[in-house]
Amino acid sequence: MNLNYLYRQLKKRKDLKHFEIKPIGSAIRLKRKEMGMTLEEGAEGICSISYLSKLENNQIDPNLDFVDQLVERFGLKDQIQYDIEKYENDLIELTELLFNLEKPKRSYIETYRDREDHQARVIHLIETAITEEFLTVFDHFKVTQQFVPHLKPNELTLVLLCVCEALIHAEKLIEAYRLTQEIPWMKKEDHLELYLLTMRLHLRLGFNMHKVSEIGQYYQLYLHEVMDHGFDHLTKEMKCIALLHLAHYQSPHEIKKTMMRLDRLNTLNHLPYALSCYTHHRYDEVITLARQKDDLTDWFIIYLLSLEAKKEIEALHYVIEHKKPTKILQSDSILIEYLKTKYSKDSSKIIPYIRKNILNVYLQSDHYVLLEYLMHDTAKIFSNSQFYKEANLITTQFQLRIKALRMSSIDSTNEV
């Protein structure tokens, strides 16, 4: 996803006077572009080009004489009645769903389904993020980002929070982190839920990317805020995320003790313990635990790499063919393709594959374990084949990528 246009729009937002956008202007703009008409063609015989441009960008109040003719030209007669209060209430309810980590019990989209304006797109984008239809989130965002300079702060915050969720799901953590820096910090006195959702996003990325500065800046503050307001579901969620992070550094014994204290309902299904076992090369325990799972979502990579470490290649092939997780992530697909090539009958394929698909290629995943594995394994394959220059090159490239993710590691004595 190319975010360069969005950053230009965000800069424009800072440079221009803010105007509260009205649906009729955005509806005309979207319809005009859909019909492939220029501003000149859209305004011809009705109003000036300048008037139409300002109307679309909400820089003037609509002149009903002109607007009626424009509505007729663009076939928007059935879309000109808007209930601003209902839209604001819908945003509030969707914010509450995001905050409570709940799915909608009704379709908010339905009311806006036949509309083409920024309000409809914003509602569509937020609801599809809540229902985890992340590819659709990107589709709506491609359209919505043109209105960024004029969105109200709470609209912009919700849109960017949801896009970041979609980027995290796509394992594009560096892009998501960069985008978090553009999210407006809402005053907690006025918008407590948006304030905490923004902090929650910073923290989740901090833990997933191993960024000490982000964790140190927000973790205790966030826990204090959510616990002080009695938001137990957010307290538990963030402590579990922190535990998964610490599993990269603390011993399995330490992780197991913390997990038993924190996760009494076993919602984590022993994953932090298994991750710690993998990190500490206790591959037999990872394999034993993974074989008890009906669904290998979140376990797939450490299971495959543990099988490889124990040289159980036949079992590895079986898992790839018959035990794929319910949700295949980009990192899973990358590892499957790599291991299939590496252990194909023609072993000579692996060097060309690495050169074509990994060396000098920006991998479409920021999965920490995958990046570390590929760095060491591909460098080893190059070295064993006496391609020392390429071994050094790929190590350097991956080290830079991992450094961009983690910056430095957290002190393993930190407590959840």
N, C-alpha and C positions, 0 to 999 in steps of 0.2 A: 504494500500500500504506500503510495507516494504522498507524503504529508507536506511537500513544499508549498502547494497552493494554500493549504490551511494556515501555514505559518505566515504567508503573505497577508491572508485575511485577518489574522490575529494582530499583525502589525498595523494594518489599516484601522482596526478597531481602536487601537491605542492612539493613533494619530488623528482620527476623526471625532467630531462631536457625536455622542451617542444618541441615536433615535430609536424609540420603541417601535418595533416593526408591526405593521398591520397586515392581516392576512390578504387583503385584496391586492396590495402591491406585489407580494411574493407570488400569489396565484397567477397574476398577469405575467410576471417575469418567467415563471416556470413554463406556462403554456406557450408563450412566445418562443422560448428556446426549443420546446418540444416540436413546434411547428416550423422550426428552422428559419424564423423571421428575424431580420435585423431590427434595431431600434427605429431606423428610418421607415422600414416597411410597416412596423407595428403602429407608428404614430401617424402615418400618411392619411391626410384628409380629416383627422380628428383633433390632434393637438400637436404641439411642438415636440421635437425629439428631446429637448431638455426637460419638458414637463413629464414625459413618459419615463425618462431615466430617473428623475427625482421621485416620481410616484413608486416606481419599482423598488427604489432604495429607501422609501419611507421618509424622504426629506421634506415632504409637503403633505398637507391634508388633502384628501381626495376631493376633486371638483365633480359633483354628481353628474353634471352634463357630459363631461368628458368620460367619466368612469362608466356610465351607462353604455356609451358607444363602444368603449374598449371591451367591456364585458360581452357585448354582442359580437364584436369581431373575434374574440378568442373563445367564444362558446362557453362562457362561465356563468350563465344565468342561474344554474342550479347550485352555485357555490358561493353566492355572495352574502348569505346570512350566517353570521358567526356569533357564537355565544362566548364572549371573552371570559365571563365568570366560570362557565363550565370548563373551559380550557385550563384556567388557573387551578380549579379544583382537581382536574385530572392529573395535572403536574404534581400537585400535593400528594394525591393518592399513590401515584407511581413512585414518588420519592419515598414514601412510607414502605412500599413493597421492597424497594432496593435496600432500605435501611434494615428492615426486619428479615431480610433474606428469604422472602416469600414469593410464590408464584401468583399471578393474577387469578382471581376467581371469576372475572368477567373479561370480555374483550373490550379494551379501550379503543382499539383500532377501528372497530366496527362503525362508530359514529363518524369517523373521519375518512372512511374507505373511499368515498366518491369525490373527495376533495383533493385539490392540487395546490397547496400553499405550505408555508414554512411550519405552521402549527401542526398540520397533518403529518408532515415528515418527522417533526420532533417527537410526536406521540408514537408514531410507528417505530422510530429508532429506539426509544426507551423501552417500549414493550418487548420488542424482539431481543433486546439485550437481557431483559429480565427472564424471558423464556429460552435464553441461550441459543437463539438463532443468529449466530454471530456473522455469518456471511451476509445475511440480510441487513444486519447493522451497517456493514461497510457499504452496501448498496444505497441505503438511505443517506448515509453520511456524505457520499459523493455529491448528492444533490444539496443537502442541508448546509454544507460548509460555505456555500456562496453567500449565505445570510449571516454568517458569523459576526461581521462588523456591527450588526444592528440587533443581535439577540440580547435579551435582558440577562443580567448576570446569573440568575437562577437557571434560565434555559441553557445558557452556554455551559454552566457547571455540569448540569445533568447530561448534556450531549457529550462533553469530553470525558466524563466519568464512564459513560457507556462505551465509547470508542476505545478507551483504555482497557476495559474489560474484554472487548473483542480482540484487542492486540495481545493481551496476556494469554487468552485462549489459543491464539495463533502462535504462541511462544515467541512473539516479537517484543521481548522485554525491553530492549534498548530503546526502541521506538516509543513504547508505552511510557517509559521513564522520562524521555524527553518531553512527551506531551503533558505529563503531570505538572511540569514546571509552568505550563500555561493555564492551568485551571485556576479560576478566581477563588481566593480564600474568602468564603462567606463569613460574616460576623456570627459567632456562635450564639450571641444574644438574639439574633434575628432568624438565623437558619441553622439551628443546632444539628439537624440531621445531615445537611449538606456539608457542614463543617467537619463532622465526624467521618462521613463517607470519603471526603478528600484525604483526611489524615489516614484512614484505613487503607486507601489505595497506595499512598506513599509507603506505608509500612509493609504491605504485601509485596510490593516491588523490592523494597529494601531487603526483606528476608529472601526472596527468590533470587535476587541478584547478588546476595552476600555483601551488601553495602553497609559498612559499619556506621558511616555518618548518618544515614537515613534512620537506621535502627536506634542509634543513640539519641537522635534528635526527637523522635516521635514515640518510641515504644512505651516508656513509663508515663508520658503525658497522656497518651491515648488510653492506656489502661485506667489511669486515674479518672479521666473524663467519663468513660463508659461505665466504670464501676460506681462512680459517684452518682450517676443518673439511673443506676439499676438496670443497665442494658446487658444482662447476663449472657445473652446469645452472642454478643459481639466480644465480650471478654473471653468466653470459651473458644470462639473461633480463632482469635488472634493468638491465644496461648498455644493452640494446636499448630498453627502456622509456624510459630517460634520454635516449637518442639521439632518439627520437620527440618527446620534450618539447623538446629543444634545437633541433629543426628549426623550431620556431616563432620562434626568435630568431637562430640563426646562419645565415650565408650558405650557399647550395647548395654552394659550393666547400669550405667547412669541413666541412659535413655529409658530403660525399662522401668526403673523406679519412678521417674518423673511421669511416664505414661500412665502407670497404674494409679498415681495420685490424681492426675489431671483428667484422664479419659475413662471414667468409671463405666460408661456405657459402651466403651470400645468402638466408638464411631470411626476411629482411625484404623481399625482392623490390623494392628501390629505394624503398620507401615513405617513409623519412625524407627522402631527397633530393627526392622529388616534393612532399612537404609543405613543405619549405623553398622549393622553386621557387614553390609556390602563395603562400606567405607573402610572397615577394619579387616577386610579380606576373610571374613567368616562366611564363605560362599555356601557351605553346606547348609547352614541355618536359613539363608535366604531361599535356597532351593526347596527346603522342607516346608517353609511357610508358604511359598508361592504355589506349591502343588496342592495346597488346601483351598485355593481360591477358585471360585467358579468364574469370576471375571477379573482379568489381569490389568484393568485400568489402573494407572499409576504404578503398577508393579512390573510392567512388561520389560522395560529397559534393564532394571537391575536383575531381573530373572534371567534374561538372555545373556547378559554379561557374566553372571555367576555361572551359568552352564558352560560358557566358553572357558572361563577361568579353570573350571574343573575338567575341561576337555570332554564334556558330554555333548559331542557334536551331533550325534543322531537325535538326542533329546532336543537339542536346540532347533534342528530342522523340523521336528514334530511340532514344537510350540509355535514356530513361525507359520506353519501351514494350518494348524488345527486349533490353536488356542489364542488367536488374536483377541485383544480386548474389545469391549463394546464400543468404546470411543477411541478411534485411532488418531493419535496426535501426529503432528508433523515430525517430531523427533522419532516416534515409533517407525514411521515410514522410511525415514532416512536410515535408521539402523537396520531395518529389515533388508533394504536394498543392498546396503554395504555388506552385511553378513552373507547374504545369498551369493553375491559376487565373490567374496573372499573364499567361501567354501564350495564354490561350483566345481564341477569336474575338471574344468580348464583353469588351473590355478594361475595361468599367465594373464588372466583378465584383470586381476586386481590392480596392478600398477597402472595400466591405462585408465581404469575406472577412477582411481584416486586422482590422477592428473586431470581428468575431464570434469569430475563431479565434486571434488573436495579441494584440491590445490588451486588457489586463485579464484575460488568460487565462494561467494558469501552464502553460507548455509542458512536456509530458511528456518532456523530454530535457535533459540538461546537457552536450550536445555543444558544445565550446568554439567550433569554427569555425562551426557552424550559428548559434549565438547571436550571434556578431559580425556575420555576414552579415545575418541578419534585422533586427538593430538598425539597421544602416546603410541597408539597402534599403527597409524599411518607412518609416523616417523620411524618406527621400528621396521616396518615393511620396506621402506625406502633404504634404510641402513643395511638391512640384511641383503638387499640386492645391490649394495655398494653405490647407491645414488645419494651420497652424503650431502650434496648441496641442496637437493630437494628435501631431504630430511630436516636440515636446519631451517629451510625456508618455511616448511609447513609448521614446525614448532614455533617459530617466531610469529607467524600469522595467528595461530591459535592462542598463543600467550597474550597477544594484544587484545584478542576478542574476549578472553576470560578476564583480563584486567579491566576492560571496559564494563564487564558485568559486575565483578565483585569488588574491585579496588583493593580490599584487604579483608582478612577473615576476622570474625568476631571472637573475642576472648571466650574460650570454651568453659570458663568458670561462671559465665553469666547464667542466671537462673530464670526459668520460665515462671 
